[in-house]
Amino acid sequence: MTYFVTRTVNRLAWLLIGMFVVSGVHAEDTANKPATKKPSTAKTEEEDKTSGGRYSFNRIHDPNGIGKFYMGREIAHVMGWQGAGWLERSTREEEERLTLLVKSLRLKPGMTIADIGAGSGVISILMAEQIGNEGKVIAVDVQDEMLKLLRTKLEKRGVRNVVPHKGKAKTPQLKPNSVDLALMVDVYHEFEYPYEMLLEISRSLKPGGRVVFVEYRKEDPTVPIKLVHKMTEKQVKKEAGLPELNLKWKETIGVLPRQHIVVFEKQKSKSE
Ligand SMILES: C[S@@+](CC[C@H](N)C(=O)[O-])C[C@H]1O[C@@H](n2cnc3c(N)ncnc32)[C@H](O)[C@@H]1O
């Protein structure tokens, strides 16, 4: 009798633990970004032969990642344009405090900002309100559908200082020394070519310009986001700290509930 009671209690306990784990993962799965763009691994491996062996590949990997690894972390799937509704969700301000994020950036009228991986432009528009008509937000994205959604929104709202801009997987296609601030909100971890992108972003910055990473805190297991879509501050610093990028860490702002804001400044090159 005691044996059956103990066994039933044990089974119930395991069932409850299982339900808790599954519901936790599910909550984050449903709230999280759908992945629809899977790059061809064969093509990527082929291309990688010319990228100095910077990337490695593994068939066994996180299902939310692309099986391609950079400096010890797996690169995540790109969020498809079908997930734009998730970026626009009504709970986002409460979960991510976007207005506080924009305030933390200390924007000034007249600035040129590149919102890299702008998606449907939620943050581009918030920033555009702060920089006046002389300022400009270049909203860069690799997906035409996202840019189309953004254009429609800008027209509807009569926003004139946000410019949709098509980027490529390896480059945001920005002019050198033209940008005061490059912002990446929940984007960097899904760059297929993070090294090449950062090199180009650094080139696009004016000396003293800033590049800002806003990533879900991987250090915090309570942040309900899939693992490969999170980054530790240490990892961000490791990747942005490569000497050829010419970036210097300035500060990490910890005011947001789920993300850290990691800020780097472009150094003057020796010839300047
Ligand atoms: C999760 S969404 C974030 C959108 C926006 N930053 C926001 O927080 O509302 C990531 C976006 O980055 C874009 N993206 C991914 N790789 C990119 C790249 N190499 N250059 C520009 N955009 C990229 C995707 O197309 C997608 O729209």
The ligand as an ORCA input file, in Angstrom:
! r2SCAN-3c Opt
* xyz 0 1
  C      13.568     40.229    -34.031
  S      13.467     41.391    -35.321
  C      13.721     42.880    -34.401
  C      13.132     44.096    -35.072
  C      13.313     45.417    -34.352
  N      14.696     45.679    -34.023
  C      12.469     45.489    -33.111
  O      13.013     45.205    -32.022
  O      11.279     45.809    -33.211
  C      15.009     41.152    -36.178
  C      15.061     41.806    -37.541
  O      16.420     41.809    -37.969
  C      16.444     41.597    -39.356
  N      17.782     41.117    -39.757
  C      18.359     39.923    -39.582
  N      19.609     39.896    -40.094
  C      19.844     41.128    -40.597
  C      20.957     41.743    -41.243
  N      22.093     41.094    -41.500
  N      20.838     43.054    -41.605
  C      19.707     43.736    -41.368
  N      18.615     43.206    -40.761
  C      18.682     41.921    -40.373
  C      15.320     40.617    -39.609
  O      14.905     40.642    -40.945
  C      14.252     41.112    -38.623
  O      13.378     42.022    -39.231
*
